[in-house]
Amino acid sequence: MKKVLTVLLVLIVLIIGAIWYFMSSAGDFIRQEIEKQGTAYLGTPVAVSAVDVSYSDARMDITGTTVKNPQGFAEDNAFSLGKVTLDLGGATSEPYVIDNVTVDAPDILYEVNASAQSNLLVLKDNLQSNLPKQKSEPKTTESGQPMPRVIIENVTVSNARLRLNFEQMDTSQLQLDIDEKAYEVTLPTFNAGSIGKPDGLPADQVGAAIMNAMLDNVIKQAKSEAKDKLKDKARERIEQEKDKLMEKAEDKLKGLFNK
């Protein structure tokens, strides 16, 4: 059982692409692999502070994961994932079913640059272009064995801080005078759904799939927040114009009755 858990803990921790291996210093090895594979998938530096493996609890905690902004955007992190916890449950056979992956307190930046490009969409495009094609040959481990397949029942993201930054975006074409182009909101807890159903996903693609699901949800919510902000500004402008028109009308009426 311990051997099975060791293999699983290393395989399914692919938060951004770590690959299969088991050794006494599994945590440090996994940390290095997350950084290497994450950087390769996303096309921007990925760093991890620590990985703690608990065999008795069948759990792994990943802390301090950061994903740098892609080129063409601010010198900042696009993601700081806080703490990621993987609960293995009783998974003992392939496809290995993982009960839940929890991402707690991530800090997420949604930035739009002067070219109207979004940093998160760039990361998603990088991820999609680096994922193996569906019709490619099945991947194998270093020993030549087929890569184990994994299913994750649910990915939960809670206490997410979303920072929206439109400072480089030209809003003049919208005829809106937006004085506040950087602000933040707290997102409600959301479930990114299952990963790898029904037959399981190759273990070295699980992390990329988790990140892809997160990006889909965060981009959707970020766009909604941005749209609401622009609508509010548009309403403010309409009210300001109405007030100006009312003032002009009142002045004209005063002029008429004072003659």
Secondary structure, 3 states (H helix, E strand, C coil): CHHHHHHHHHHHCCCCCCCCCCCCCHHHHHHHHHHHHHHHHHCCCEECCEEEEECCCCEEEEECCEEECCCCCCCCEEEECCEEEEECCCCCCCCEEECEEEEECCEEEEEECCCCCEHHHHHHHHHHHHCCCCCCCCCECCCCCECCEEEEEEEEEECEEEEEECCCCCCHHHCCCCCCCEEEEEECCEEEEEECCCCCEEHHHHHHHHHHHHHHHHHHHHHHHHHHHHHHHHHHHHHHHHHHHHHHHHHHHHHHHCC
